[in-house]
Amino acid sequence: MTFPDSEILSRSFTLNLTGSLRHPCATDRRSVPAAWGALRPPQVSSMAWAALLLGALLLVAQPRLVPSRPASPGFEPGDGGGGVAPTNGSARQLPHTIIIGVRKGGTRALLEMLSLHPDVAAAENEVHFFDWEEHYSQGLGWYLSQMPLSLPHQLTVEKTPAYFTSPKVPARVHRMNPAIRLLLILRDPSERVLSDYTQVFYNHLQKRKPYPAIEEFLVRHGRLNVDYKALNRSLYHVHMQNWLRFFPLGRFHIVDGDRLIRDPFPEIQKVERFLRLAPQINASNFYFNKTKGFYCLRDGGRDRCLHESKGRAHPQVDPKLLHKLHEYFHEPNKKFFELVGRTFDWH
């Protein structure tokens, strides 16, 4: 007597109760050693014992994930380079491009605008795979599981702004895919610092927790506090140097975040070209919302704007302190311009 095909053949094995193990494609049969039967406790029926043996064999025979593209050096094919494809032909793919930062540079706006393109599949949340040890330790299989389903012709995009300023991330991304395309959106470093503070301030406000004025972070002992983390995140040349150790400049496209706010369409056109996407996003996909004071998106007759947490007013800062901030970033900005071979309209 054998188990029904519907239960067994999906796992590519048939086990009968006389002690034979047969693969459907095999041309011979090999008897299970008689000693196995001797191991069976007398109170366990033949059917139950056979089921136990079958379960053990199926665990050994579990199929491994096979990459949809060659596995990157240092990773085993079973680490998740490919995905399990649903019946409609879509599958989860490792990202073809990553928006690596910068925090408060406009990464959410960039991702939302890029998602207007029909050939883009974007991960909804910030994955934090390469910068959080608890995620990275779970391997590429876990990372793959965080990606959206996409069709073979679509590009998968992930964004985690903290990647740009994390020292260990460039090497990890390179290990996964040295040919990946990287998107970096930057704003005036001084404005980015103010946005950084504003976000944390409102986070505390929502939790009804007090938060010091920005001057308490920017100034220490009468001088600019260069240990303030928000200042360090705006030292773009330091972080860019780290990334250029692993990727050539041609693998990056730097989006001007200030221009994206003022006039998004030309900036998105440049992104389309960098990603080698057919031009599908057009000027009619953007409209200026006078109430909110920034551009919103129009997609197939449906209008949508960024979350209310975006575009918040910055705190009032003493002009003298703001001038110190501009002076502090003057030389670092020049170094960054030299690194990337272009300039930006920053203070």
C-alpha positions in Angstrom: 0.0 0.0 0.0 1.4 3.4 -0.9 0.5 7.0 0.2 -1.7 8.9 -2.3 0.1 10.7 -5.1 -1.5 14.0 -4.2 0.2 13.9 -0.8 3.6 12.5 -1.8 4.6 13.4 -5.3 4.5 17.1 -4.6 7.6 16.4 -2.5 9.1 14.1 -5.2 9.2 11.0 -3.1 6.9 7.9 -2.6 7.3 5.7 0.5 5.4 2.4 0.8 4.8 0.5 3.9 6.9 -2.5 2.9 10.0 -0.4 3.4 10.8 0.9 -0.1 11.8 4.5 -0.8 11.3 5.6 -4.4 12.0 8.9 -6.3 9.5 9.3 -9.2 12.4 9.8 -11.7 14.5 7.0 -10.4 15.0 3.8 -12.3 15.8 1.5 -9.4 14.4 0.8 -5.9 16.4 0.6 -2.8 15.0 -1.1 0.3 15.1 0.8 3.6 17.4 -1.2 5.9 15.5 -3.8 7.9 17.2 -2.3 11.0 14.9 0.7 10.7 11.9 -1.5 11.4 13.7 -2.8 14.5 13.9 0.7 15.8 10.1 1.1 15.8 8.6 0.9 19.3 6.1 -2.0 19.4 3.2 0.3 20.3 3.6 2.4 17.2 1.6 1.2 14.2 3.1 0.7 10.8 1.2 3.6 9.3 2.4 6.0 12.1 6.0 4.8 11.8 5.9 5.2 8.0 4.6 8.8 8.5 7.4 9.6 10.9 10.0 8.3 8.4 8.5 10.3 5.6 8.6 13.5 7.6 12.3 13.0 8.3 13.0 12.4 4.7 11.1 15.4 3.5 13.0 17.7 5.8 16.2 16.5 4.2 14.7 16.9 0.7 13.5 20.5 1.1 14.3 22.5 -2.0 16.7 25.5 -1.7 16.1 28.9 -3.1 17.8 29.4 -6.4 19.0 32.9 -7.4 17.3 34.6 -10.3 20.7 35.9 -11.1 24.2 34.7 -10.3 24.9 34.8 -6.5 27.2 37.6 -5.3 30.7 36.5 -4.1 30.6 35.4 -0.5 27.0 34.3 -0.5 25.7 30.8 -0.9 22.9 30.4 -3.5 20.5 29.4 -0.8 20.9 32.8 0.9 18.0 34.2 -1.0 19.2 35.5 -4.4 15.9 34.5 -5.9 12.2 34.2 -4.9 9.3 32.0 -4.9 7.2 33.0 -7.9 3.4 33.2 -7.6 1.3 31.9 -10.5 1.0 35.3 -12.1 4.7 35.4 -13.0 5.7 37.9 -10.3 8.4 37.2 -7.8 10.4 38.9 -5.1 13.8 40.2 -6.4 16.8 41.7 -4.6 16.9 45.4 -5.3 18.3 46.7 -8.6 18.7 50.1 -7.1 18.8 51.5 -3.6 18.1 55.0 -2.4 20.9 55.2 0.2 20.1 58.7 1.7 20.5 61.1 3.0 18.2 61.4 6.0 15.9 64.4 5.7 17.1 64.9 2.1 13.8 64.0 0.4 14.1 60.2 0.1 10.4 59.6 0.7 9.4 62.1 -1.9 11.9 60.6 -4.4 10.6 57.1 -3.8 7.0 58.2 -4.2 7.7 60.0 -7.4 9.7 57.1 -8.8 6.9 54.8 -8.0 4.8 56.6 -10.6 6.7 54.6 -13.2 5.0 51.4 -14.2 8.3 49.6 -14.4 9.3 50.3 -10.8 8.4 48.1 -7.8 9.2 49.9 -4.5 9.5 48.5 -1.0 7.1 50.3 1.2 9.1 50.6 4.4 12.7 51.4 5.2 14.3 47.9 5.5 17.5 48.7 7.4 19.1 45.5 6.3 22.7 46.6 5.8 22.9 48.9 8.9 21.0 46.9 11.6 22.9 43.9 12.8 19.7 42.1 13.9 18.5 42.3 10.2 21.8 41.7 8.5 22.5 38.6 10.5 19.4 36.9 9.1 21.0 36.9 5.6 19.9 37.7 2.1 16.9 35.4 2.4 15.4 37.7 5.0 16.2 40.8 2.9 14.5 39.2 -0.1 11.4 38.6 1.9 11.1 42.3 2.5 11.0 43.2 -1.2 7.7 43.7 -3.1 6.5 41.3 -5.7 7.6 42.4 -9.1 7.4 41.2 -12.7 10.6 40.2 -14.5 10.9 43.5 -16.4 10.4 45.7 -13.3 13.1 47.3 -11.2 12.9 46.7 -7.5 13.8 49.8 -5.4 14.5 50.0 -1.7 15.3 53.1 0.3 16.9 53.4 3.7 18.4 56.9 4.3 20.7 55.8 7.1 22.7 53.7 4.7 24.6 56.8 3.4 26.1 57.7 6.8 26.7 54.1 8.1 30.4 53.2 7.7 29.8 49.5 7.3 27.1 49.6 4.7 29.1 50.3 1.4 31.1 47.1 1.7 28.0 45.0 2.5 26.0 46.4 -0.5 29.0 45.8 -2.7 29.2 42.2 -1.5 25.6 41.7 -2.5 25.9 43.4 -5.9 28.9 45.4 -7.1 26.9 46.5 -10.2 23.9 48.0 -8.3 22.8 51.5 -9.1 22.7 53.9 -6.2 20.5 57.0 -5.7 21.5 59.7 -3.3 19.4 62.7 -2.7 21.0 65.7 -0.9 19.9 69.1 0.3 21.7 72.2 1.5 23.6 70.8 4.6 22.4 73.6 6.9 18.8 73.1 5.9 19.1 69.3 6.3 20.4 69.9 9.9 17.3 72.0 10.7 15.0 69.3 9.2 16.8 66.6 11.2 16.1 68.5 14.4 12.5 69.3 13.4 11.7 65.6 12.9 13.1 64.6 16.3 11.4 67.5 18.0 7.9 66.5 16.6 8.5 62.9 17.5 9.0 63.9 21.1 6.0 66.3 20.9 3.7 63.5 19.8 4.8 61.5 22.8 4.3 64.5 25.0 8.0 64.4 25.9 10.0 67.6 26.3 12.8 68.4 23.9 15.5 71.1 24.1 15.6 74.0 21.7 17.9 73.6 18.7 20.4 76.1 20.1 21.2 73.6 22.9 22.4 71.1 20.4 24.1 73.5 18.0 26.0 75.5 20.6 28.4 74.2 23.3 30.6 76.5 25.4 29.8 79.4 23.1 31.0 77.5 20.0 29.3 75.4 17.3 28.9 71.9 18.7 30.7 69.8 16.1 29.7 66.6 18.0 26.0 67.1 17.2 25.0 64.0 15.1 22.9 66.1 12.8 25.9 68.1 11.8 28.0 65.0 11.1 25.2 63.6 8.8 25.6 66.7 6.7 29.4 66.3 6.1 28.6 64.7 2.8 32.2 64.4 1.6 33.2 62.2 4.6 30.4 59.7 3.8 30.8 59.9 0.0 34.5 59.0 0.4 33.6 55.8 2.2 31.2 54.8 -0.6 33.7 55.6 -3.4 36.1 53.1 -1.8 33.7 50.4 -3.1 31.8 51.9 -6.0 32.9 54.1 -8.9 31.2 57.5 -9.3 29.3 56.2 -12.3 27.2 53.9 -10.1 25.7 56.9 -8.3 23.1 59.4 -9.3 22.9 62.4 -7.0 19.5 64.1 -6.9 19.3 67.7 -6.0 16.8 67.6 -3.2 16.3 71.4 -3.2 15.4 71.4 -6.9 13.2 68.3 -6.4 11.1 70.4 -4.0 10.9 73.4 -6.3 10.5 71.7 -9.6 10.3 67.9 -9.4 9.7 66.8 -13.0 13.2 67.6 -14.4 14.9 65.8 -11.5 12.8 62.7 -12.0 13.6 62.7 -15.7 17.3 62.5 -14.8 16.6 59.6 -12.5 14.7 57.8 -15.3 17.7 58.1 -17.6 20.1 56.9 -14.9 18.0 53.8 -14.3 17.6 53.3 -18.0 13.8 53.4 -17.7 11.6 54.4 -20.6 10.3 57.9 -20.1 6.8 57.4 -18.6 6.6 60.0 -15.9 5.5 63.4 -17.2 4.8 66.9 -16.0 1.0 66.2 -15.6 1.9 63.8 -12.7 2.8 66.8 -10.5 0.7 69.7 -9.3 1.4 72.3 -6.7 -0.7 72.2 -3.6 -1.1 75.8 -2.3 -2.4 74.6 1.0 0.5 72.4 1.8 3.1 74.6 0.0 4.7 71.8 -2.0 4.1 69.5 -5.0 1.8 66.5 -4.8 1.3 63.6 -7.2 -1.4 62.7 -9.7 -1.5 59.1 -10.8 -4.3 57.8 -13.0 -6.7 60.5 -11.8 -5.8 59.9 -8.2 -4.2 62.7 -6.2 -1.9 62.1 -3.3 0.4 64.1 -1.2 3.2 63.2 1.2 2.4 62.6 4.8 1.8 65.6 7.0 5.1 65.0 8.7 6.8 66.1 5.5 7.5 69.8 4.8 7.1 71.0 8.4 8.3 74.5 9.3 11.8 74.7 10.7 12.5 76.3 14.0 13.5 80.0 14.1 17.2 80.2 14.5 19.2 83.3 15.4 20.7 84.7 12.1 24.2 84.8 13.7 24.0 81.1 14.6 22.7 80.3 11.1 25.7 82.2 9.6 28.0 80.1 11.8 26.4 77.0 10.4 26.8 78.1 6.8 30.5 78.9 7.5 31.1 75.5 9.1 29.9 73.7 6.0 31.6 75.9 3.4 34.9 73.9 3.2 33.2 70.5 3.5 30.9 71.4 0.7 33.8 72.4 -1.6 35.4 69.0 -0.9 32.2 67.2 -1.8 31.9 69.2 -5.0 35.4 68.1 -6.0 34.6 64.5 -5.2 31.5 64.3 -7.4 32.6 66.7 -10.1 29.6 69.1 -9.8 28.3 71.9 -7.7 25.1 72.6 -5.9 23.5 75.9 -4.9 24.1 75.6 -1.2 25.0 78.3 1.3 
